[in-house]
Each structure stands twice: as C-alpha cells, then as structure tokens.
Amino acid sequence: MTIKALLGRHIVQASCGNQEVVGMQYDSRSLRKGEVFFAFPGERVDGHEFTDAVIQSGATAIVSERTAPERLATQWVQVKHGRKALAAAALAFYQRPDRQLKLIGVTGTNGKTTTVHLIDSIFRTAGMITARIGTIDHTIKGRRIDAANTTPESLDLVRYFDELLQQNGTHAILEVSSHALSLGRVYGMDFDTAVFTNLSRDHLDFHHSMAAYQQAKRSLFEGAGGASPKFTVINRDDATSGDLLNISGPTPLSYGMSPDCAVRPSHVQADFSGLRMRVETPSGQCDIASTLRGEFNVQNILAAIGVAIRYGISVDVISRGVEECELVAGRFETVSAGQPFLVIVDYAHTPNALENLIGAARSLLRTEKKRGRILTLFGCGGDRDRGKRPTMGEVAGKLSDLVVLTSDNPRNEDALNIINDVLVGLRKVDVNYELESDRREAIRKVLTAARQGDVVLLAGKGHETYQTLGYEKKIFDDREMAREVLNEMGYRT
C-alpha cells in the first residue's frame, strides 16, 4: 500500500506519495528499515527532533504537519493533522479491524475505569473474547500490557484490535479520555456503542473551558471522525445528559436513579461487604450482588448493565458477570493489617469524585451504625487545572472531620504553592486540618491520628505506583506506604 493510499485526503504536500509502506511508527526507538515515521510534538519530547536520525536508520518517509525542510524534501509528507493522519493510516494499513470488532467506548469525568472493568467481566462471563483498554492496564484475551495513557495512541490501539481479531475476539471495551478525543487518538474509528458516565470539572488546564471539555466528550457520540455509534448508553441523572440523548443517529438507552430511566435500581443496600440491589431493565429484573463498595458504584454497575442489555446478554449472565468483577485497583480499595479503623485508597482527584468518595465513606459509617470520624488525606496535581484546587479543599473540609493536605504529583510546580491554592477553599470551612507536603509523612500523620471506628481516606493517586517530581517518576504507592506505617504501629495481618 502506498503513502498516498494510506493518507489520502490528509495529505497537504507529498513528493513521495507513491512510495510503498511496510509499516509505521511514531516512536523513533521502534522504527525499522522501510517504515514511515510520524513526527508530532508530545508533552515532553518533539518527534521532529529525530527526523534526521530516523532517515539515517532507514525510514522511508517522514509524516508531519510542518512544511518539509529542504534537506528532506523528497522524503517528507505534509499532512493537515499529524495524529488524525496516523489514525487514518493505521486503520487502512491493518484493514479496518475496528469494523470487524464491536468497539465500546466509555467516556466521562469519573467512573470510566470501573465501568470498563464491569462491562468486560460481564462479556467474558458470557463467553466472549475481549480486549479491555484503560487507565490501569490493557488486556487482550487476558494478555496484560502496562498503560502509559488512559487511551493509547491510535497506532497502538489499532494493533491491539488486530491482535484481538487474530485471537478470534469480538469486543473491545475502551476508556476514551477527553484528551484522546481532542488529540485524535480515536479519530475515524467506528464505535458500535458509546457510554457516558458523568461530567464535572477536570482537565481545564488542557481544554480551558467546561464548554470545550463537554464538546470533547460529545464528539464520541457524534462519531469522532468515524461513523456515529449505533447505540448510546447515557447517565440520565447527569445534568448534561439531555444534550447527548438528543443526538440524532444512535439508539439511546438511559440509566440512572430516576424512575423514567430504562435501567434503574431499587432496594439498594451498601455496606462494607459491597452492594446489593435489584435493577429494572428492558429485559426484566436483574438481582445484583457486588463486592464493589460505595454507592457511587451503583451508577457504574447500571452503565455496564445497560451495555450488556444492548448486546442481548441475559440478566442471569449479567448478574454473574457483575458478581465476578474483581475489585478495581485503587478504586475504594481497602488496606488491612488488622487495625481497628478502615483505610481506603482511591483515585478521586476531582471535586466531584472527592465528594462522592467522602460521601460513600460517611454512608458506610451510618449503615454500620458506627460513630467514627472521616479522616481525608489528599493533594492536587501540579501543572494541571489550578481552578479546581480551592473547590477540592472546600469539599474535603465540609465533609471530613480531619483533613491532611499533602502533595499528589507536583510535577514542575512547588508542592507548597499547590497546597496554598487548596487552602483558599479549605479555610472557608471550620475543620481541623494539618499540612504536610511530604506524602510519606502525611500518610504517617493521618494513620497515627486514626482511632477505633474511623475511616481514613487516602485520595488522589489510587492505583499509581509512582510520584512525579519534575520529570522524574519515583516509586511511591499509597497502599504499600499505608501497610508499612500500619506495621510500624504494631498491626499485622
């Protein structure tokens, strides 16, 4: 297949359009002789820095949004949009695996990871061979791959789809981030079903406004450069759902707590052992018993049930699939060393997620008729949306009995400056709080402050096993650190 055949309308200028393509890369370290190199800027590294090196390594051509430098004019392809061009080329080269599979894309601010895990568990319980793509890791028929991004670059995605097809797979379930939609990582891919969880403030350092953030999410339901999805599964309880439910083309299915939702729960029971409820669906009643904790997971379970109903999976299989879904790493994950208080690690890093987390912990205390306190440790990421920091401080202060404010991933910001931004909101509330920029010491402080019956929340990092300081990732895991401190306190499992 030639460069011209691969890129078609994306080409602005090409003197080597008839050159045959044997493969493509966007990472210069992976390039093999005869392949095409796609150069575009990343968060820290600009692929254009390696154009001379890849030509010397045997690259057939360079694809870029920039005009050709004179020295590389005969081996340069200028395109309108680098990442969209890569997506189009990958889909064409691998003969459209997206159209041979059923792609299910889950987007929203919170709940994507758990929802994807639930859908995947139900489908595998139904005997399907699947791929699961998301924040924590990716799996293709059980083969695990570490995740660099919530949604990988298009070339990696298409390769995963192709691998799944070779394994006789049928369904790929993806977390689709707003970054991926805006940057073109899923551009031109035909999704069979699009799922919406919720929308609240996040990533405004990238999108700059809630309107732009919402539009990025909406684009998945409009096709994101590909065909519109056949089906949509939408959280009707969210204030922005009406906009998505009214998009013409897809057949919508609503879920939520309100009685007019197609998938809705009743008799919800939430305690330390998990969730139990009855769910009304267009296919009949579904009795659910899940080890997932926290009432916010009711919505995630409803979303997964809605998807399964769309694919004709029986309510009995759905019930088993939800029950067999293992606890998701870093999502309301408990750390136990025999201590007389509960320690929960959670990825909550937005105001809405933090509010849901603390609310779920408070609800559990009421359910168990315990008078314990809520002790919340959290921080905010550096080089990210500063506007949400005061809001998170205020949320934590209003809902907690003690707040320990610390660092998250400071990146290139001073951790103390980030803490000061959070304090603007925290100080609006009359709550006891402590400041400790060293997260290790902060975890020690909050755990030693805990008393019998309390709930300690370690929020923000969840499954992450590192802390980013500058451009360096240092090994750090809230769960391991909590166990270490609990052991020091004399607790052993």
Buried (B, 14 or more C-beta within 10 A) or exposed (E): EEBBBBBEEBBBEBBBBEBEBEBBBBBBEEBEEEBBBBBBEEEEEEBBEBBEEBBEBEBBBBBBBBEBEEEBEEBBBBBEBBBBBBBBBBBBBBEBBBBEBBBBBBBBBBBBBBBBBBBBBBBBBBEBBBBBBBBBEBBBBEEEBEBEBBBBBBBBBBBBBBBBBEBEBBBBBBBBBBBBBBBBBBBBBBBBBBBBBBBBBBBBEBBEEBEBBBBBBBBBBBBBBBBBBBBBBBBBBBEBBEBBBEBEEBEBBBBBBEEEBBBBBEEBEBEEEBBBBEBBBEBEEBBBBBBBBBBBBBBBBBBBBBBBBBBEBBBEBBBBBBBEBEBBBBBBBBBEBEBEBBBBBBBBBBBBBBBBBBBBBBBBBEEEEBEBBBBBBBBBBBBBBBEBBBBBBBBBBBBBBBBBBBBBBBBEBEBEEBBEBBBEBBBEBEBEBBBBBEBBEBBBBBBEBBEEBBBBBBBBBBBBBEBBBEEEEEEBBBBEBBBBBBEEBEBEE
